[in-house]
C-alpha cells in the first residue's frame, strides 16, 4: 500500500514537471512557486519512504534468581503485591524495545506483535504462575496450585496483540504467587517480536 502512495506522489510530481514544460514558465516568480511545490513534494516523498521502512523488533530474555542456592536455583516471591518480573538476561534484543532493567517492552511502532513466555516453578504447597500485561490491563495468565507431591512444573502461553506506539507489555507475578529459576540455564523466558506494522 505504501509503495502505491509513493508511486502516486511520483506521478503527481511528473505531471507538474510536464505542466511546467508545457506552460513554458516565463517569470522568475512562477519558477519560484514551482520550485517550492517541487520541494514540498520531495519532502512528502521522503516522509512516505521513511514510513515504509519496516522496523525490526525482536527480543528474548531470561529471568535470573535474585538469591541463588547451592544447586543454582532461586525462588522469586511470594510478595504482598503484584510485582514486575524483570528478565534481565538478554538473549536477543534487536531494536532495543525491551528494557532488561525494568522488564518492560515498549512498542516502537503501531503494529501486531507476538509475545510468548515460559514460566518454571519448584515449590510445594504454593500458588505459581505469571500474568501478561498490556499497559495496566491483564491479557492472560498461567496459574496452578502446587501440592505436596507435585514440586516442579513448566507453563507456557502466548498472545498476538495490536499495539500503539509506546504501549507497554510486561510479565508480572501475582500477589502471593511464586516462581523459580536457575542461574545455569534459561528456564523462565519472555520473548516477543513485531509481526507487521499497521
C-alpha positions as CSV (number, residue, x, y, z in Angstrom):
1,X,0.0,0.0,0.0
2,X,2.9,2.4,0.9
3,X,4.5,1.6,-2.4
4,X,1.3,2.7,-4.2
5,X,1.4,6.0,-2.3
6,X,5.0,6.7,-3.4
7,X,4.1,5.9,-7.0
8,X,1.1,8.3,-6.8
9,X,3.3,11.1,-5.4
10,X,5.9,10.5,-8.1
11,X,3.2,10.5,-10.8
12,X,1.9,13.9,-9.5
13,X,5.4,15.2,-9.5
14,X,5.9,14.1,-13.1
15,X,2.6,15.7,-14.1
16,X,3.7,19.0,-12.5
17,X,7.0,18.9,-14.3
18,X,5.3,18.2,-17.7
19,X,2.8,21.0,-16.9
20,X,5.6,23.4,-16.3
21,X,7.3,22.5,-19.6
22,X,4.0,22.9,-21.4
23,X,3.3,26.3,-19.9
24,X,6.9,27.4,-20.6
25,X,7.2,29.3,-17.4
26,X,8.5,32.8,-18.2
27,X,8.7,34.7,-15.0
28,X,11.0,34.2,-12.0
29,X,8.0,34.3,-9.7
30,X,6.4,31.4,-11.4
31,X,9.6,29.4,-11.3
32,X,9.9,30.2,-7.5
33,X,6.4,28.9,-7.0
34,X,7.1,25.7,-8.9
35,X,10.4,25.2,-7.1
36,X,8.5,25.4,-3.7
37,X,5.9,22.9,-5.0
38,X,8.7,20.5,-6.0
39,X,10.4,20.9,-2.6
40,X,7.2,20.2,-0.8
41,X,6.5,17.1,-2.9
42,X,10.1,15.9,-2.3
43,X,9.6,16.2,1.4
44,X,6.4,14.2,1.2
45,X,8.1,11.5,-0.8
46,X,10.9,11.3,1.8
47,X,8.3,11.1,4.6
48,X,6.4,8.3,2.9
49,X,9.7,6.4,2.2
50,X,10.6,6.7,6.0
51,X,7.2,5.4,7.0
52,X,7.6,2.5,4.6
53,X,10.8,1.3,6.3
54,X,10.0,-1.8,8.3
55,X,11.1,-1.8,11.8
56,X,12.9,-4.9,13.1
57,X,11.8,-5.7,16.6
58,X,12.5,-9.0,18.4
59,X,13.6,-9.8,21.9
60,X,14.1,-12.8,24.1
61,X,15.2,-12.6,27.7
62,X,15.6,-15.0,30.7
63,X,14.7,-14.5,34.4
64,X,17.6,-14.7,36.8
65,X,17.2,-15.6,40.5
66,X,17.9,-12.8,43.0
67,X,19.3,-15.2,45.5
68,X,20.9,-18.5,44.3
69,X,21.1,-21.7,46.3
70,X,24.0,-24.1,46.0
71,X,22.1,-26.0,43.3
72,X,21.9,-22.8,41.2
73,X,18.2,-22.3,41.7
74,X,16.3,-19.4,43.3
75,X,12.7,-18.6,44.2
76,X,11.1,-15.3,43.4
77,X,8.1,-14.4,45.6
78,X,5.7,-14.7,47.2
79,X,5.1,-10.9,47.6
80,X,2.3,-9.0,49.2
81,X,1.6,-7.0,46.0
82,X,1.7,-7.8,42.3
83,X,5.3,-7.5,41.2
84,X,7.1,-6.9,37.9
85,X,9.2,-9.8,36.7
86,X,12.5,-8.4,35.3
87,X,14.0,-10.8,32.7
88,X,17.5,-9.3,32.9
89,X,19.5,-11.8,30.9
90,X,19.2,-10.8,27.3
91,X,19.4,-13.5,24.7
92,X,18.3,-11.2,21.8
93,X,17.1,-7.6,21.7
94,X,17.0,-6.3,18.1
95,X,15.5,-2.8,18.1
96,X,16.1,-2.4,21.9
97,X,12.3,-2.3,22.6
98,X,12.7,-4.5,25.7
99,X,14.3,-2.9,28.7
100,X,16.2,-5.5,30.8
101,X,16.4,-3.1,33.8
102,X,12.6,-2.6,34.1
103,X,11.3,-5.8,32.5
104,X,9.1,-3.7,30.2
105,X,8.7,-3.9,26.4
106,X,7.7,-0.6,24.8
107,X,6.2,-0.8,21.3
108,X,8.2,1.5,18.9
109,X,5.5,1.5,16.1
110,X,1.8,0.7,15.7
111,X,1.6,-3.0,14.7
112,X,0.7,-6.6,15.5
113,X,3.2,-8.1,18.0
114,X,3.5,-11.7,19.2
115,X,4.6,-12.5,22.8
116,X,5.3,-15.8,24.4
117,X,6.7,-16.8,27.8
118,X,7.6,-20.0,29.7
119,X,7.5,-20.0,33.4
120,X,9.1,-22.5,35.7
121,X,8.5,-23.4,39.4
122,X,10.0,-25.6,42.0
123,X,7.7,-25.4,45.0
124,X,5.4,-27.3,47.4
125,X,2.0,-26.0,48.6
126,X,2.3,-22.8,46.7
127,X,0.4,-20.8,44.0
128,X,2.6,-20.5,41.0
129,X,2.2,-18.6,37.7
130,X,2.6,-15.3,35.9
131,X,0.4,-12.7,34.2
132,X,1.0,-11.0,30.8
133,X,0.0,-7.3,30.9
134,X,-0.6,-4.7,28.1
135,X,-0.2,-1.3,29.8
136,X,-2.2,-1.8,33.0
137,X,-4.6,-4.4,31.6
138,X,-4.2,-8.2,32.3
139,X,-4.2,-10.0,29.0
140,X,-3.7,-13.6,30.1
141,X,-2.2,-15.7,32.9
142,X,-0.9,-19.2,33.7
143,X,-1.7,-20.5,37.2
144,X,-1.5,-23.6,39.3
145,X,-1.6,-24.6,43.0
146,X,1.3,-27.0,43.5
147,X,0.6,-29.6,46.2
148,X,2.9,-31.7,48.4
149,X,3.8,-34.3,45.8
150,X,4.0,-32.0,42.7
151,X,7.0,-29.8,43.1
152,X,8.3,-29.0,39.6
153,X,6.3,-27.6,36.7
154,X,6.6,-25.5,33.5
155,X,3.8,-23.5,31.8
156,X,3.8,-21.6,28.5
157,X,1.3,-19.2,27.0
158,X,1.3,-16.6,24.2
159,X,-0.7,-13.8,22.6
160,X,-0.8,-11.7,19.5
161,X,-1.5,-8.1,20.4
162,X,-2.3,-4.9,18.4
163,X,-0.1,-2.2,20.0
164,X,0.1,1.6,19.5
165,X,3.4,3.3,19.8
166,X,4.6,3.5,23.4
167,X,2.1,0.8,24.6
168,X,3.9,-1.5,27.1
169,X,3.9,-5.2,27.6
170,X,5.3,-6.9,30.7
171,X,5.2,-10.1,32.8
172,X,4.1,-9.8,36.4
173,X,4.0,-12.1,39.4
174,X,0.5,-12.0,41.1
175,X,0.2,-11.3,44.8
176,X,1.0,-14.3,46.9
177,X,2.5,-16.3,43.9
178,X,6.0,-17.6,43.4
179,X,8.2,-18.9,40.5
180,X,11.6,-20.4,40.4
181,X,14.5,-20.0,38.0
182,X,18.1,-21.2,37.6
183,X,21.4,-19.3,37.2
184,X,22.7,-22.1,35.0
185,X,20.1,-22.3,32.3
186,X,17.2,-20.2,30.8
187,X,14.2,-21.9,32.3
188,X,12.0,-18.9,32.7
189,X,11.8,-16.8,29.5
190,X,9.9,-13.9,27.9
191,X,10.0,-13.2,24.2
192,X,8.3,-11.1,21.6
193,X,8.5,-9.7,18.1
194,X,6.8,-7.5,15.6
195,X,4.8,-9.5,13.1
196,X,3.9,-6.5,10.9
197,X,3.3,-2.8,11.1
198,X,-0.1,-1.2,10.7
